[in-house]
Amino acid sequence: MHTADSCRSLARLFREVVDGVTEAGGGFMLNTGDVGLLRSLDALSAGEASQSANGGASIAAHAQHLRYGLLLMNEWAAHGGNPFANAKWDEAWTIASVTDAQWTEVKAGLRAEATQWMAVLKTPRDVSEVEYSGLVSSIAHVAYHFGAIRQISRTARGPSEGSFS
């Protein structure tokens, strides 16, 4: 299948999750005025990024997991094959706390991978059904972990009810 008919929608949904919603009524998943994943993470200190809830993963671990997942998606888009075959998913989940420098590096790396993935989503390409499912699920995957991060940190949460247009 060819993504020409869906690439604009895929890119729009991904951009909404990572960059937020700026235009009134312009959101499909987030409320108007929501700053999205990247700016929500920018609002957190390294200490806040080291938080977890109920013994779960830290915010930094969620962010590093997303960074790694997008790195693999970008690797697939650039070179094909199956970069997931030897993926080391467990490594991100070992991050319990981060220093200021480590947190800056995780955020910068996630931003770079997200920017690269946005370009992939915008570009029409021929894909198999499984590959297309991967494109779509990449957006849901980022949204899922963004929601998990927002459950851990009040600072990372979006606009309160009644505070958006």
N, C-alpha and C positions, 0 to 999 in steps of 0.2 A: 504494500500500500504506500501511497505517497502522502506526505503530511501537509501539502500545500493548502488544503482546506481547513486544517486545524492548527497550524503553527502559530498564527496570530493569537488564537484563544489560549493555547498552551502557554505562550510567552506572557500574555496578560495576567493569567492566573498566578503564574510563578512570580511575576513582578509584584503583584499585589501582596503576596505572602512575604516576600523578602524586603520590598521597599515601601509598602503601605498604600493607603488610599488617600489621594489628595483632592479628588473632585467629588462634590456632593452627589450622593447616590451612585457613585462609581464602583462600589465594592460588590463582589460576589461572595467573598468569604469573610472579609473584615469590614468593620464599620468605617464610615467616613471619618477621617481624621486619625485613623490608626496608623502609626508610624512603621509597622511591619517588623519583621525579625531583626534585620541588621541594626536599625536604630534603637530597637528595644535592648539589644545586647550592648550597644554602645553606652546606654544609660547605666549599665551595671559595673560596679567596681570588681576587682579581682576577688575580693572577699565575698561579695554577693554572688559572683559566678561560681564560687566554691560551695555554695549552699546546695542542699538536697532536701527532699521531703520524705519522711517515713523510711529512712534507710535506703532510698533509691539513689539513682545517679545524680551527680551534680549538674548544674547548668553548664559548666565548662565541658563536661563529658558529652552532654547532648549536642553542644555546638561543635565539638571535635568530631563526633559521630556524623553529623550532617556534612561537615567539611570533607571527611573521608568518603562518604557516599557520593557526594558531588564530584570529587576527584575521580572516582571510578567511572562515573557516568561520562565525565569529560574525556577520560582515557578511551572509553568505548567509542565515543563520537569521533575522536581523532584517529583511532587506529583499528577499530573494529575488534573482533575476537571476543573473548570473555574475560575481562579483567576481574570479574567477581569470583572466578574459580579458585584463586589463591588469596582472596581477601582476608584480612586480619581484623575482623569486626570487633573482637574483644579488646583490642588495644585502647580504643577511645574510652571504653567504659571503666578503665582503671584510673581515670583522672578523678581524684577526690577533691583536690584543691589546686589552685594556680596562683602564681605570683603575678604582679602587675605586667611584667615582661611576657610571661607565658600567655596571659589573657589577651594582651595586645596581639600577639602572634596568632593565636587561635582565631580571633575576630578578623584579622587581616587575611588570613588564609581562607576562611569561610567566605568573606566578601569576594575574594579573587575567584574562587571556584564558582560562586553563585553568578558572578558577572560572566564568566566563561560559559556556564550552562545556559544562561539567558540567551546568549548568542546562538547556541546550538538549537534551542527551542524555536527561535525566530527563523531559522534557516530550513526551508523545505528540503525533505530528503526522502528517499525510498527506505522503508523499514518493513520488517516482518511483523506479524501480529504480536509476537512476544516483545520485540523491540519497542513497538508502539505502546504496549502496556507498560513498559519500563519508563517511557517518556511521561506518560500520564501519572504513573505511581510516584515518580520523583517529586511531583508537586504535592501529592497527598502525604508523602513521607516527610517533607519539610514542614508542612502544616501540622502534622501530628506532633512532631518534636517541638515546634513553636508553642503549641498548646501545652505540652508538658512543662516547658520552661515557664510559661505563664502561671501554671499551677504552683510552681515552686516559689516564684518571686512576684510580689505585689508590684514592685517597681517596673517589671517587664510587661505588665498587663496593659491592655488597650484602654480606650476611652470608657468611662463609666456610663451606665445606662442613663439616658437623658442628656448626656453631654455632647452628643454628636448630632449632625443634621440628617 
